[in-house]
Amino acid sequence: MEFINDGIVKEKDLLIVKLPSGNSKIIKIEDKKHIELGKFGSFDKDKLIGKPYGQWYEIFGNGEIRPILNSKFEVLDETGANNQEIFDGKDSQKISQSEIEDLKKEKKINYIRIDTLSQLLSISNVCSSSRVLAVDNTQGMIIGSLLSRMERGAILGIHDGNNHNYDIIRYFNFSEEKKALLHALSWEQTERQLGEFEEVLPENATENETKGRDRRLKSHTLLKNTLDVFRNEPFDSLVISCDYEPLSVLKKLIVYLGGSRTVSLLAAFEYMRMSQNFLSVTISESWLREYQVLPNRTHPLMNMTSSGGYLLRNLNTGGQHNNQGLKTNSEILDLKIENSKIQAQKRDKAINLLNEFESHNPFGYLKFAERTPKRRYDIINQVWETLFKEEKNLSSGDDNYNKYLKDTEKIKEKEKLWRSNLKPIIHNAQQHLINLAEKGDYEAEFYLAEQEMYGKGGFPMNLKSSFLRWKNLAQNTGNSTAQFMLAIFYSTGLGGVSINPGLAHTYLNVASLQGNSRAQLMLAHRYMNGIETSTDCIEAVNLYSTVTRKSVDYYYSGPHLGRNIPKQLAYIYHNNNGIYGVQTDRKSKTSKKETKKEVISTIEYYKFKAGKGDIDAHLRLANLYQYGGSFVKIDYDMSYKYMTQAANLIFNPGTITIKNPTLEKVSLASMLCELLGKAYLNGNGVDKDYIEAMKWFKAGTAYKSGPCCNALGYMYHEGLGVDVDFKKGTEFFKKAADLLDSNGFVNFGLTLYNSNPSLASEYFTKAMVSGNFRGYFYGSELHKQSGNTKIMCKTLTLYYRAVAYGADWEYSLTPEIDRAIQNKVDSALLIYNIIAAEMGYKAGIANSAYLLEKYNQKLEKDPSNFLDFLQFKNPEKLAAIYWTRAANMNVPDARVKQGDYYYYGKGVEKDESKAASAYLIASETEGNALAMWNLAYMYEFGIGVKRDFHMAKRWYDQSSEYLKSGTLAAGISMARLAVNYYIAKISGENVGSGPLFMAPPPKSHNPLNQDKIAPKKKKNINNDNADDKKDGFNLHGKENAQENDGSNFEANTNGLEDNEVFAKVLLSDYHIIIALCLLLGYLVLIRNRRAARNEENNERPA
């Protein structure tokens, strides 16, 4: 390269010209007479030769230039902006909105900084005689820099299109000899196989034909020589900087690189690390030099920004090199890369086989282990070291250690028996994946981690092994799912892992930054409730907003008119008569789980009615097969069959007019038009036909169908079967909204989103009332964009939660939980619910607490035979945490459970006063009869509260009034209370003023009205709760109208007259109860004596 040292402009020099606009332009002093500078004019190049660099010139119209004084342009206006007032302190320093937006703008992706380029040149190991293969997307900056280091050898550039775009190289001032070292091929030309040039001209060829042949011969010869350079000898270095996916470029070109040669990439490095054909794979950030900063200005040590990206380098191990050209790329890759396509196919085949096994035998190992009788085997040596080799918190003298060791021995016995029953083909597939994982196949590692986590694919459940695999994936690949699973382990202690909130929060943050929806939900739930971190409502809103936006996008990515709402996570204990096995209050929900036989029977009943011409039965069956249900799979063909049959029953043949119209038929016709329109719109059970769909939707509008109006608006907006007509589409959306269709509310609101936000908000609110998740989302987004996030933060979290936990297609655990319930595998069921609980699912939290309690009961009942796969160190504590969280989310009965745990000291320090506080809150806010009885009992005996017979009687009364099924228990308790009262009174104990039973009881009241109940006591409870908060315990639930499952109860007063009558008979009633109990005991005693006497008489000899 030729450099200019005398500061004088010469012929063929390259100049950087600074224009009055502030921009710069590169020009070359060459043969052209004029130098063009666009709107700034032109001048003769000869006028510039011999002039000094750094001079300002004025251009005149005749091509003349005259030098002017520098001072006219070098004096800058004082902007007033300097860094003297910027200090490195804790105070925030202002940054304007425009500056923030500038920071957010994406930088040029092909920008290569001088320090990045210097490192690239250094690690590429290019010397004077090297042969370099390069892919350069920087217009020749990299190739030119490489060429500047070379005197011999060759450099070959691979480019797109017919001609290379190495424009920058001509500004390097290379000599012709050095330019001859540069060769270039297009990607298409690298695949060519050229023979000899065989074009022959006729004897009478014209001069132009001869010149054309000579040009083609020259091009052929040049291309052949370049291909020889490309193929005949290995290259010494491979440098890649491209717009394509770098791995595909690497795979194509690596075969042309010699052994022990360098590869330099501006790309990722996972692929190279997996292959043994690369050594010393290293990734590094661009060099950062320190700025020179004046004293007392900003920070004394400052670094440049890291916009240079990352550099990847390694050594190629070499091997056979094909000098005869390539057959196919895949053949060469199979020879060069051990982790080849064949190996990947074997891995995928093994995974498919195990998935097939799982589909026919779901959770096979857990069903086998949890239901087969226990068998004894010899204890395998070093079982503990094999499965739990990294557990450092246990010692040989620790009770937990001995428990884990025994559990491990039992589990190992089960594993041995299970594996002995597996078919060899399944066992071999499992072993093949294990071997691949040990060799660094991360896809196999991921599959094994998941299968061992839940005991699927024929693998035994092994949480310790699964944890180590997740950890390996997180550390070596940064997999967001692995990071999320580690957060689950560290936050719950699953698998015996020591709880570490700091690590859990770290992994959660990293997974969240990568866009993992489950991690984002879990983190948002923690920020909202202050779980192991400070409460941050704004951050929770932002995270919920991110997740819900993805859910809404997924909704739109499905069929026309959006996807069906997924099945919601259910409360497991509802099918078992509630948390306590009995109804405890009016809000307690119990239901009988439908069996498959009952569902089939119901379907057969509707089919029978449909056969009799019942239109309603036809539509029920069509709807059932359209959307599916319990034990019923979606069947669009069957659904369409019942639709057409219903249409023949409702409409006149060949028309859409109703036969003998009645109000019922009009309603059914409206529903049928909607179903048929959707079927034709999406091609469900019939060929897609927009015209036919529009026909049925229009018919539905005649019967005032809101969904049909909304569908027509959608078709006009999207141009389905008609030309796009936003005005007409908006009119149909308005009609749908007027007909109270929830989707109509949302879609019409969206048309007003920008033009009339306040009116749009009203329609979104109406959609919320209808339970439409999009109404919650768009309403929240509207409030958020208005800048009201801080003011409405708690409300926004509730709205976003309604979307996040309702429209959870992509991250829902409900299918897995349902599958575990159907197969009755308790361990996997508990793990799935714990993950749902940590993500913030209300039902998941309550289910986890319930299942942990059952898990602990089994563990305590039969510890010798119970297989503890989960290895929780303190399951009672975790259950107490989940009961508290469920209580704060207003789950019925959860607050009572919280009180039970404090009463008995399960998982928490025993505190009877806190138990009484929990029962009081459940009684007052939920009207829970069991809590009332518990509170009455504590007042009767003075447990956790001051003994007060009158308060005990009041709560016994309330318990019997709120739940009639508890009248007997309350009556017996009142009898006992009467006995205790009189005993205490006789013994001189202070039982309060006034008789307990003779005086009229307190006027009946509604416990939900807290203002009328024991205001002094309520004040004490609030103080207790303040103390509880200091201890990390919060009894009061969140004020959450959306979360509250109940409604206000009716007042429990029947008037003063009823109370007077009740007072007159109260004493005799309770005395009668006592007498009846004594009489019953006496009769039982007489019966037993009579039976004993008869037996004695029978034994005497005759």
WOHU-V956700 format. One record per pair of residues at least 12 apart in sequence whose ideal C-beta (glycine too) atoms are under 6 Angstrom apart, sorted by the first residue. I is the first residue (numbers start at 1). GAP is how many residues later the second one is. If there is no record, write none. Layout:
# WOHU-V956700
((I;GAP) (I;GAP))
This chain:
# WOHU-V956700
((1;147) (1;171) (1;172) (2;171) (7;45) (7;46) (9;39) (9;40) (9;42) (11;18) (12;17) (13;16) (14;14) (14;157) (15;12) (19;21) (29;16) (41;18) (43;16) (43;20) (43;22) (44;19) (47;18) (55;12) (56;12) (56;14) (56;17) (83;214) (83;215) (86;212) (88;211) (107;200) (110;27) (110;28) (112;26) (113;195) (115;171) (115;172) (116;170) (116;192) (117;28) (119;192) (120;144) (121;24) (123;141) (123;190) (124;113) (124;115) (124;138) (124;140) (125;112) (125;137) (126;20) (126;23) (126;111) (128;22) (128;23) (129;23) (129;24) (130;23) (130;106) (131;22) (131;23) (131;104) (131;105) (132;14) (132;23) (132;105) (133;23) (133;102) (133;105) (133;123) (134;23) (134;105) (135;23) (135;105) (135;107) (135;114) (136;21) (136;105) (137;104) (137;105) (137;106) (139;26) (139;28) (139;29) (140;26) (140;28) (140;29) (141;27) (142;99) (143;14) (143;23) (144;24) (144;25) (144;28) (147;35) (150;31) (154;27) (154;75) (155;26) (155;27) (156;27) (156;73) (156;74) (157;27) (158;27) (159;25) (159;27) (164;20) (183;43) (183;46) (185;41) (194;30) (197;20) (197;23) (199;14) (201;12) (231;94) (232;91) (234;24) (234;87) (235;21) (235;22) (236;25) (237;25) (238;15) (238;19) (238;25) (239;25) (240;25) (241;25) (246;19) (246;21) (247;24) (251;82) (252;77) (255;77) (257;59) (259;59) (260;55) (261;55) (263;51) (264;49) (265;47) (266;43) (267;45) (269;12) (269;14) (269;43) (272;42) (274;65) (274;166) (275;62) (275;64) (276;62) (277;40) (277;59) (277;60) (278;36) (279;36) (280;34) (280;35) (281;33) (282;31) (283;27) (283;29) (284;27) (285;21) (285;25) (286;22) (288;15) (288;16) (347;89) (347;97) (350;79) (350;82) (350;83) (351;96) (353;76) (354;75) (354;103) (357;69) (357;101) (358;98) (358;99) (362;461) (363;92) (363;460) (363;462) (363;465) (364;94) (365;53) (365;90) (365;95) (366;89) (366;459) (366;461) (366;462) (368;50) (369;45) (369;498) (374;491) (377;36) (379;30) (380;32) (383;25) (383;26) (383;29) (384;21) (387;21) (387;77) (388;76) (393;105) (407;461) (410;457) (411;456) (415;45) (426;32) (433;15) (442;35) (445;24) (445;28) (448;21) (449;17) (449;20) (449;21) (452;13) (452;14) (453;13) (454;374) (455;373) (461;408) (463;32) (464;31) (467;22) (467;28) (467;30) (470;12) (470;15) (470;16) (474;12) (480;31) (480;34) (480;36) (483;24) (483;27) (483;28) (484;27) (484;32) (484;34) (484;35) (486;21) (487;17) (487;20) (487;21) (488;347) (488;350) (490;13) (490;14) (491;13) (492;342) (493;379) (493;380) (495;376) (496;375) (501;31) (508;15) (517;30) (517;294) (518;293) (518;321) (520;23) (520;26) (520;27) (521;26) (521;318) (521;319) (522;316) (522;317) (523;20) (524;16) (524;19) (524;20) (525;315) (527;12) (527;13) (528;12) (528;269) (537;256) (540;257) (541;248) (541;252) (541;255) (541;256) (544;256) (544;260) (547;257) (548;229) (548;252) (548;255) (548;256) (551;256) (552;225) (554;255) (554;256) (559;123) (560;121) (560;122) (564;63) (566;243) (566;246) (567;247) (569;245) (569;272) (569;274) (571;272) (571;275) (572;275) (573;277) (574;15) (574;17) (575;18) (577;13) (578;12) (579;314) (584;309) (584;344) (584;345) (584;346) (585;342) (585;343) (585;344) (587;305) (587;459) (588;304) (594;36) (596;35) (599;31) (599;32) (606;14) (606;15) (615;31) (615;34) (615;53) (618;24) (618;27) (618;28) (619;27) (619;52) (621;21) (622;17) (622;20) (622;21) (622;53) (625;13) (625;14) (626;13) (636;48) (636;49) (637;48) (639;46) (640;39) (640;45) (640;46) (643;32) (643;33) (646;26) (650;19) (656;43) (666;37) (669;34) (670;30) (670;33) (670;35) (673;23) (673;26) (673;27) (673;35) (674;26) (674;31) (674;33) (674;34) (676;20) (677;16) (677;19) (677;20) (677;34) (680;12) (680;13) (681;12) (690;30) (690;31) (691;30) (694;27) (697;14) (697;15) (704;35) (706;30) (706;33) (706;35) (706;38) (707;34) (709;23) (709;26) (709;27) (710;26) (710;31) (710;33) (710;34) (712;20) (713;16) (713;19) (713;20) (716;12) (716;13) (717;12) (730;21) (733;14) (733;15) (734;14) (742;25) (742;28) (742;30) (745;18) (745;21) (745;22) (746;21) (746;26) (746;28) (746;29) (748;15) (749;14) (749;15) (757;25) (761;21) (764;14) (764;15) (773;30) (773;33) (773;34) (776;23) (776;26) (776;27) (777;26) (780;16) (780;19) (780;20) (798;244) (805;36) (813;19) (813;23) (816;16) (817;15) (820;12) (827;42) (830;21) (833;14) (833;15) (834;14) (842;47) (845;37) (845;40) (845;41) (846;40) (846;45) (848;34) (849;30) (849;33) (849;34) (849;37) (852;23) (852;26) (852;27) (853;26) (856;19) (856;20) (876;30) (876;31) (877;30) (879;28) (880;21) (880;27) (880;28) (883;14) (883;15) (884;14) (888;149) (888;150) (889;154) (890;147) (890;153) (890;154) (895;23) (895;26) (895;27) (896;26) (896;32) (896;34) (896;35) (898;20) (899;16) (899;19) (899;20) (902;12) (902;13) (903;12) (912;31) (912;32) (913;31) (915;29) (916;22) (916;28) (916;29) (917;104) (917;107) (917;118) (918;117) (919;12) (919;15) (919;16) (920;15) (920;101) (921;114) (923;12) (923;84) (924;83) (924;86) (927;35) (927;80) (927;81) (927;122) (929;30) (929;33) (929;34) (929;37) (932;23) (932;26) (932;27) (933;26) (935;20) (936;16) (936;19) (936;20) (939;12) (939;13) (940;12) (940;37) (949;32) (949;42) (949;47) (950;42) (952;25) (954;48) (956;14) (956;17) (956;18) (961;91) (971;102) (974;96) (975;95) (975;98) (975;99) (978;92) (981;15) (997;69) (997;70) (1000;59) (1000;63) (1004;48) (1004;49) (1006;45) (1008;40) (1008;41))
